Amino acid sequence: MRSIFKSKKGISPILATLLLIVIAVSAVIVTYAWVMTFTGSTTSQAGAILSLDNYRFYENTDDYVEIILRNSGTSDAKVERVYAGTSESNLISQTVDSYSPSTQIVSEGETLIITIQFDWDDGTRYYFNIATEEGISYTFSREA
């Protein structure tokens, strides 16, 4: 039994070198796979970046609001619903009168003009939420 513990032999230098090379290559492959997965999912999430370019409250026979939405992102977004109300917690889905362009799509680097029929009072703050088919939600508030 004592002869096993007294043996001072180890692995050969060639085997040790090969083992270190295998470990290093494996670490590089795992790191590469992780980085490619992370950057792929991060850049695809950037997609559409919506912002308010302009807005107007119009008063004619019917009150309406015109919202100009800009997409500064890298992919298109299709507007699905527009909500409006007098508080953030009480937004009601609005019927959109028109989109310009009529496709409801905000192309990358372009604007979309959304016109909704909406009864508004001068001096009141209104809250708006624009929801896209891709799951992006853009919220803002303005005073009429």
C-alpha positions in Angstrom: 0.0 0.0 0.0 2.8 2.4 0.8 4.4 1.8 -2.6 1.5 3.4 -4.4 1.8 6.6 -2.5 5.6 6.8 -2.8 5.5 6.6 -6.6 6.4 10.0 -7.9 5.4 9.4 -11.5 3.1 11.8 -13.3 1.7 12.2 -16.8 4.2 12.7 -19.6 4.9 16.2 -20.8 3.4 15.4 -24.3 0.1 14.2 -22.8 0.0 17.3 -20.5 0.5 19.6 -23.5 -2.2 17.9 -25.5 -4.6 18.1 -22.6 -4.0 21.8 -22.2 -4.6 22.4 -25.9 -7.9 20.5 -25.8 -9.1 22.5 -22.8 -8.1 25.8 -24.5 -9.9 24.9 -27.8 -13.0 23.8 -25.9 -13.1 27.1 -23.9 -12.7 29.1 -27.2 -15.6 27.2 -28.8 -17.9 27.6 -25.8 -17.1 31.4 -25.6 -17.7 31.8 -29.4 -21.0 30.0 -29.3 -22.2 32.2 -26.3 -21.1 35.5 -27.9 -22.8 34.7 -31.2 -26.0 33.7 -29.5 -26.0 36.8 -27.3 -25.2 39.3 -30.1 -27.8 37.6 -32.4 -30.6 37.9 -29.9 -29.6 41.5 -28.8 -29.5 42.9 -32.3 -32.7 41.3 -33.4 -34.5 42.8 -30.5 -33.5 46.4 -31.5 -36.0 46.2 -34.4 -38.3 49.2 -34.5 -37.7 52.3 -32.3 -40.8 54.5 -32.3 -40.8 58.1 -31.4 -43.3 61.0 -31.6 -42.4 63.3 -34.5 -45.4 65.6 -34.2 -49.0 65.8 -33.1 -52.0 68.1 -33.7 -55.4 68.6 -32.1 -57.9 69.6 -34.8 -61.3 71.2 -34.3 -63.8 71.0 -37.1 -67.3 69.6 -37.1 -65.7 66.6 -35.5 -62.7 66.8 -33.2 -59.8 64.7 -34.2 -56.1 64.2 -33.4 -53.3 63.6 -35.9 -50.2 61.7 -34.6 -47.0 61.6 -36.6 -45.0 58.6 -35.5 -41.3 58.1 -36.6 -39.4 54.8 -36.7 -35.7 55.3 -36.2 -35.0 51.5 -35.8 -33.7 48.9 -38.2 -37.0 47.1 -39.1 -40.6 47.9 -39.9 -43.5 48.0 -37.5 -47.2 47.6 -38.2 -49.5 49.7 -35.9 -52.2 47.4 -34.6 -54.1 49.6 -32.1 -54.2 53.2 -30.8 -55.4 54.0 -27.3 -56.3 57.4 -25.8 -57.7 58.8 -22.6 -57.4 61.3 -19.8 -55.2 59.1 -17.7 -52.6 56.4 -18.2 -54.7 53.8 -16.4 -57.9 54.6 -18.3 -57.0 54.3 -22.0 -59.7 53.4 -24.5 -59.1 51.8 -27.9 -59.8 54.4 -30.6 -61.1 53.9 -34.1 -58.5 55.1 -36.6 -59.9 57.3 -39.4 -56.8 57.0 -41.6 -53.2 56.0 -41.9 -50.8 57.7 -44.3 -49.4 55.6 -45.9 -52.5 53.4 -45.7 -50.6 50.2 -45.0 -50.3 51.0 -41.2 -46.6 50.1 -41.5 -44.0 52.5 -40.1 -41.0 51.6 -42.3 -37.5 52.1 -40.9 -36.4 55.7 -41.1 -39.9 56.8 -42.2 -43.0 58.4 -40.6 -46.6 57.3 -40.3 -49.5 59.7 -39.9 -52.3 58.4 -37.7 -55.6 60.3 -37.6 -58.1 59.4 -34.9 -61.6 60.9 -34.3 -61.3 62.0 -30.6 -63.4 64.4 -28.6 -60.9 66.7 -26.7 -61.1 69.8 -24.6 -58.7 72.7 -24.7 -56.2 72.7 -21.8 -56.7 69.0 -20.8 -53.8 66.6 -20.8 -54.4 63.4 -22.9 -52.5 60.2 -22.8 -51.9 58.0 -25.9 -50.6 54.5 -26.4 -49.7 53.1 -29.8 -49.4 49.3 -29.9 -47.7 47.4 -32.8 -48.2 43.9 -34.1 -44.6 43.2 -33.1 -45.4 43.9 -29.4 -43.9 47.4 -29.2 -45.8 49.9 -27.2 -45.2 53.6 -27.4 -46.8 55.8 -24.8 -46.9 59.6 -24.6 -49.0 62.4 -23.2 -49.8 65.9 -24.5 -51.9 68.8 -23.5 -54.6 70.0 -26.0 
